[in-house]
Amino acid sequence: MTTTVLAQGVEGSNPVLNITIFGLFVVITLGIVVYVSRRATSSASDFYTAGGGFSGPQNGVAISGDYLSAASFLGIAGAIALNGYDGFLYSIGFLVAWLVALLLVAELLRNTGKYTMGDVLAFRMRQRPVRAAAATSTLAVSFFYLLAQMAGAGGLVALLLNVTDKFMQGVVIAIVGAVMIAYVLIGGMRGTTWVQIIKAVLLIAGAGIMTIWVLALYGFNFSAVLADAVRAGGETGEALLNPGKQYGKTAITQIDFLSLGLALVLGTAGLPHILMRFYTVPTAKEARRSVVWAIWLIGLFYVFTLVLGYGAGALVGPEEIRAAPGGANSAAPLLAYELGGTVLLGVIAAVAFATILAVVAGLTITASASFAHDIYANVIKKGELTDPNEEVKIARITAVVIGIVAILGGILANGQNIAFLVALAFAVAASANLPTILYSLFWKRFNTQGALWSIYGGLGVTVLLIVFSPVVSGKPVDPATGRSASMLQGVDFSWFPLDNPGIVSIPLSFLLGYIGTVMSKETPNADKVSEMAVRSLTGVGVEKSVVH
């Protein structure tokens, strides 16, 4: 074991090289964004969905780029390195979730909507209240997801650039946010999609190279990797191979395990930035091809995380990972340094930064589109815009505001395990969005009041339980780091015992949607209900302006 973790970062790490490689990626991708933006991005169709002009395989690679966030690369590798079997739950949950998205929502949403989730939910209901609720939910999910990405940026900065000062980490988080805003403002969805395609190729290739390298060191014997990880884990090493190391200690942690799994499996089908990607293809057939391509790529990557996580535990060691400035999020970069020294560390660091940039760009354009299209154009202006480009102008302004909020939130969440922060976003998506989407698509009686109760109720309950959970306050201080695992240090106002609220909030949101519907005297428009059923299942009536 040659990796030494100092208080300042990785001994031998070259901050200049790391910055140079990352800067090269930013320059190249910004150049691509500028190039593709020469094709019009002033219309709503171009800015939000690239005119529906991407093929299924292209969009599938972009979806994997959007989905494989910093949580997938940094957070999951660290979770597996420290908690073994329990950490691998994230990979399983994220992958299985795609089956739910493929079978229940991908094609149906593509056929029913135009730009945003609000288009689908408001199709056969009262436009203004439902669009406002859908936009609120979209902004909330995007905020929690952005927290995770920005926290990942802060952890990488701490580890790779020898920056331990919180103020300086905040400065670099701000720089990441500024570059992300530039991607969105300049290139819209077309530029963002190409950034996600490039990032997906780099991430999967980088993870694949590291996986093969780790296995080669052990004669391509994965059992030997596991055995070495157990040895490096010391007294608790054997627990890495069995369920329960993180979640099996008490009844509360076991319930938390179920809650986490429920949120992961159901959350993907409610993530607005993933759902919006289905509108960037010209036909429902291409939407299905997108998901198939995404499943293969995402599944391959999550197989890699198993080797990377246990490889980091074996070659770096859990104590060194915990002591690193980025904590669990440092496992993959530390493994890269152990394998290939400064150069590989710099490359993997650049890939990780690229991962963060691409995902936050996708989140930002989704959130800004939801506000501009659903709230501004259809709620405030009631669908009567005098300037056809006005909606896009509002979306650009919103992207700047969202970027600033993401920067501030990322500074607050800096140091948290980003895989877990993403799980919170999944819980919000599964509670606030998924019940309403499924009811809208499959329940003819579902009405406006049911949608509002489900969205606002699910969102409110989920956020309330998160705020008063140990995630925000109340966890004990870790003697090794001197920090609590909670977001807020030195305070305790938690009363909800679970870290992830999904097991409570998801069923409650379904229940609220049902109660709200049956208690309302509103009768759904039969013609609209029939039109939505036919359109969602067949694609008849879908109009897409395809840019060739």
N, C-alpha and C positions, 0 to 999 in steps of 0.2 A: 504494500500500500504506500504509494509515493505522494498522494495528494495531501497537502497540508493546508488547512483552512486557518487563516489568520483573522484577527478582528477586522482588518480592512478588506479582506477578500481572498482570492486565491493566489497563493504564492506562485510567481512565475507568470501570472496573467499579465497581458500587455494591453492596457487600456487604449493606447494609441491604435494598435492593430484592430481591437474590437470596434472602436469608433469608425475606423477607416472602412472596414468590411460593411458595417451597418450603413454608413454614409453612402457607399457605393450602391447598395441595394436601393436606398431611398432615391438617389439620383436617377438610376435606371428606371425604376418604376414610375417616378414622377414624369420622366421623359415619355414613357409609354402612355401615361394618363393624358399628358398634353397632346400627344399624337392622336389618340383615339377621340379626344374631345373636339377635334376639328370637325368631326361629324356632329351635327346639331345636337345640343343638349338643352335647348331652350324650351322645348315642349315638355309637357308633363310625361307623355309616353316615353320619350327619350331619357329624361332625367331619372324617372322612377324605375323603368323596366327595360331600358336600352331598346325600346321599340319592339320587344319580343323577338330580337334578332339573333339569339344564341341557340346553337344546336343542343340536343340532349346531352351528348358527351361533354361539350364545353361547359354547360351549366352544371352537370354532375361533378366535374372537377371543381368548379367554383363553389358549389354547395359544400363539398368536402373542405375547401379552403375556409369557408364561412363557419363551418361546424367545428373543425379541429382548431380549437382556440388555444390560448395559453394554458387553460385548465387541462386540456388533453395532453399537451406536451410536458409542461412543467409540473402542474399540480398532480396529475395521475402518476407520473414517474416517481415523484416524491412520496405520494400516498402508498404506493406499492413497496417502495424501498423501506419505509418505516413501519407499515402495517400489513404488508404481505397480502394475504387472501382478501382481507377487508378492503384494502386499497384497490384491488382489481375490480371490486364491485362497480366503481365508476366506469371503467371500460365496458363492462358487460351491460350496465344500465344505459349508457350512451348509445351503444350499438343496437341493443334490442329495441330501443325507442324508435329506431328507423323503421322497424316493421309496422309499428302503429301508424307512423306518418305515411308510409307507402299504402297500407291497406285502407285507411280511414279518411285521409284528408288530401293527399297530394293532388290527385287528378280532379277530385270534386271541387277543391278550392280553385284550381286553375280554370276550370270551366265556368265557375260562378262569379268570380271576382274580376277586377280590372287592375287595380294597383295595390290595394291594402286589404287587411283583414276586415276593416270596417265595411268595405264593399260587399263582402259576403254576408256579414251579420245584418246589414241594413237592407238586404235585397228584398225581403218581404215584410219588413217592419217599418215603424216610423223612423224616418231617416235621421233627424237631428239628434234625438237623445241617444240612439244606439251608436251612431258614429262618434259622438262625444265620449261615450263609455269605452268604445273600442280603442280610440286614440289614447285615452287615459291609461288603459291597461297596457297598450303598446309602449308608452313612455316609461311606465313603471318597470316592465320586464327589461327594457333596454337599459335602464339605469342600473339595475342590479347586475346585469351582464357586463356593462361597462366598468363597474367597480372591480370585477374580477380581472379584466384585461389590464386596467391601469395599475392594480396591485401587482400584477405580474411584471409590468414595466419597472415598478419601483424595486422589486426584488432583484431583477436582472442588473439594474444599475448598481445596487449595493454590492452585488457579488463581483461584477465584471469590471467596473470602473473604479474600484476601490473608494467608493463614496459611501460613507456611513452617516454623514450629516443629513438629518431628515429634511432640512431646507433644500439642500442640493438635490436630494432624491426627488423632491417636489418640483424643482426646476426642470429636471429631465423628464418627469411625467408630463409637465406642461409642454415640453418640446414634442413629445410623442403625440399629445393631443393636437398640437398645431399642425403637424404633418398629416395627421388623419383628417383634419378639417380641410386641408388643401386637396387631398385626394377627392373628397366629396364635392367640393365647390368647383373644381376644375373639370373632373371627368364624369360626374354623375354616376349612374348605375353601370354604364358601359366601362368607364375607367376603373371603377371599384371592382367590377367582375374580373377584369384582366389582372389586377393586382392579386385578387384571391386565387386565380388560376396559377399564377407564378408562385405565389406563396405555398399553395398546396403541393406543387411539384417539388419545391425545395424542401418542405417539411417532411414529406413522405420519403424522399430520397435520403435526406439527412438521417432520419430515424432508421431507415433501412440499412444504411452504411454502418451506423453505430451498433445495430442489432447483430449484423453479420460479424462485426469486429469482436463483440463480446462473446458470441458463440464460438468464433475461431479460437479465442484464447482458452476455451475449455474443450477443444476438440469437437465442437458442434454437439456437445452433450449438455442439454438443458438441465438434466438432473444434477450435473456437477455445479452448474451455476446456482441452483437452489441450495445445494449442500454448502457451498461457500458462503452464501447469504446467511444461512442458519449459523454457521461458525462465526461470521462477523457480528452477528446480532447478540452474541454472548448468552447470558442467562435466559433472555427472552427470545432468542433466535428461533427456537423450535416453533414458537407461536406464529411465525411468519407463514407457515405452510397450512395453518388451520384457521377456520372461521373463529372470530371472537376477539382477536387481539385488540381491536379498537372498539368494537360494538358489542362484545359479548360479556362484559364484566358485570352488568346489572340488568334488571328488567327494563329500566329506562333506556339504556343504551341499545338493548335488543329491539325495543320498539322504535328507537331512532333509526336503526338499521333498516327496518321495514319502511319507515317513512321516507328515508333517503331513496330507497329502491323504487318506491311508488312515484316519487317526484321525477326521478331520472327517466323512467320508462314512459311516463305519460307527458313529460314536459316538452319533448321535441315537437310534438304535433301542435303545440300552442305557441312556439317561439315565432314572433312576428318577422324577424329578419330571415329566418329559414323559409317561412311560408311565402314571403315576398319574392323569393328566388324562383318560385314556380311560374311567375308571370313574365319571366324574361325569355321564355321559349314560345314558339309560334303555335304549337298544337298540344293537345292533351297527350298524344303519343310521345312527344318529345319530353313532356313533363314526367311521364313514367320512365322513360330512358334515363332522365336525369337522376331519378331516385335510385335506379338500379346501379348506375355508375357510382353514385355517391356511396351506396352500401358497400360495394366491393372495395373502394378506396379506404373508406372509414374503417371497415372491418380489418383490412390489412394493417392499417396503422395501429389499431388497438391490440393486435397480436404483437406488434413491435413493443408496445408499452410494457407488456408483461416481461419481456427480456430486459428492457431498459431499466425497469424498476428494480427487479431482483439483481440485475447486473450492477446497478449503483449501490445496492445494499452490500453486495459481495466485494466489489472492488474499491469503493469509497468508504463504506461503513456508516451505520446509522448515527453514531456520535458525531462524526465529521459533518454529516448533512445537517443535523440539528444545530450545530454550532456555527454554521455558515450564516452570513448576514441575511440571506433570503430564506433560511430555514428549509422546509420541505421542498419549496419551489426551486432550490438550488441543485437537486439531485441530478437532473439531466446535464446541466452545464458542468458540474463537478465530474461526472462520468466522462464527458467529452474531454476534459483536461487530462483525466487519468489515462484515456486511450491515446489521444493524439497530441497532447501538449497544447501550447499556446495557439497554434494555428487552428486546430479542430475546435478548440474552445471559442475562438473568434468567429468561426463559421457558424457553429451551432447557436452562439449568442445572436448573430445577425439573423438567423432563421427564426429564432424565438421572437426577436423584435419585429420581424416581418409578420409573424403570426399575429402578434398583438395589433399591429397597424391595420392589417387586412380585416380582422374581425371587427375592430372598433369602427372602421370605415363603413362596413356593412350595417352595423347597428345604427350608426348615425344617420345614414341615408334612409333607413327604414323608419326611424323615429321622426325624422324631419318630414318625410313623405306623409306619415300618418297625421301629423299636426296640420300640415299645409292642405292636404287633400280632404281629410275628414272634418277637422275642426274649422279651419279658415274658409275653405272653398264651399263646404256643404252645410256647416252650422252657422258660421258668422255671416257669410255672403249668400247663404241659401242657394248655392249653385248658380248664382248669377254674377259671373266675373266679367267686367268690361274689357279687361286686358287679358288675352289668352296666356300671356307669359307671367301674369301676376302670381299665380300659384307657385311657380318654380322660384320666383324671387323670394317669396315667403319661406319656401323650403330651404333655400340657401341661408337665409337669416337664422332660421331655426337650427340648422346644422351648427352654426357658430355658437349659439346659446347652449346647445346640448354638449358640444365639445368642452365648453367652460365648466359646465356642471360635472361632466365626467372627470375632468382634471381635479376638481375640488374633492369629489367623492373618492377618486383613486388615491389621493394623498391621505384621506382618512382611513382607507382600507389597506394601506401599505403594510405588508408584513403578514397578512392573513393567507391561509392556504387557498389558492385560487380555484382549485377543483371544488372545494366546498362552497366558495362564494357563487360559482356557477350553479351549483345544486340549488342554492336559494332562488336564483333566477328561474330555474326549471320549476320549482315549487310554485312561484307566482304565475308562470305561464300555464301550468297544469291546472291551477285553481281558477284563475280569472278568465282564461281564454278557451281552454279545451272543452269544458262543459257546454259553453255557449255555441261553439263551432259545431259540436256533435248534435246538439239539440236542433240547431238551425238546419242542418243537413238532413236529419233523419226523423224529426218529430214534427208532424204536420200541425199540431195544436200549439206549438211553441210560439210565444208572442213577445211583444216589446217589453212588458213588465217582467216576464221571466228572464229575458236577456239582461235587463238592467240589474235585477236582483242577483243574477249569477255573476255578472262581471264585477259590479261594485262590491257585492257581498264577499265573493271569493277573494278579490284584491284586498279589501279592507281587513278581512280576517287574517289573511296570510301576512300582510305587512305588520299588523298588530302583534301577531305571535312572534314574528322575527324580531321586532323591536324589543319585546319583553322576554326574549330568549337568552340563553347563555352566549349566543354568538355575539351579541352587542355588549353585554356586561355580565360580570359576576364570576367568570372563570378564575381559578386560582393562578397565582404567578408561578411560572416555570423557573425553578432555581437555576437551570442551565442558561437561560436567556435573560432572566430578570424581567420578562414581560408576561402579561396574561394573554391567553389565546383569544380573549374577547377584543372587539374593536375598540371599546372605550376602556381605558386603564384606570384602576383605582376607584371604580364605582360599581354598585350592584343594585339594579332595579329589575332583575329578571324574576319572573314568577312562572313562566311557561317552561317546563323542564326539557323539552326536546330541542335539539339544534335545528332540525328541519321540520317544518310544520305540515308537510304534505299529507300525512296520514289523517290529519284533522281537517285541513282546509279544502282538500280536493273533494272528499265525499260531501262536505258541507256546501260547497259551491254547486254540485249537482242537485243537492236537495233544495237549495234556495231557488235555482232555476225552475225546478218542478213546482214548488209552492207558489212562486210568483206567477207562474203561468196559470195554474188552476184557480188562483184567487182573483185573477183578472177577468173582467167581462169582455175584453177585447176579442173579437173574432178575426182570425187571420184571413187575409185576402186569398180566397180559394184559387183564383187565377194565378196569383203570384206564387203560391205554394206549388202548384202544378208546374208552372214554368221553371221554378228553381229545381224541382225534382228532375224534369226532363233535361234541363241544361246541364246540371251537375253530373248526370250519369252518361250523357251522350255527347255533350259539347255543342249541341245545336244552338245557334244563336250567339255564340261567342264571336266577338269581333276584336281582332288584333291587328294593329298596324305594324306589319313586319318590315324592318329596315334591312335591305339587302346591300 
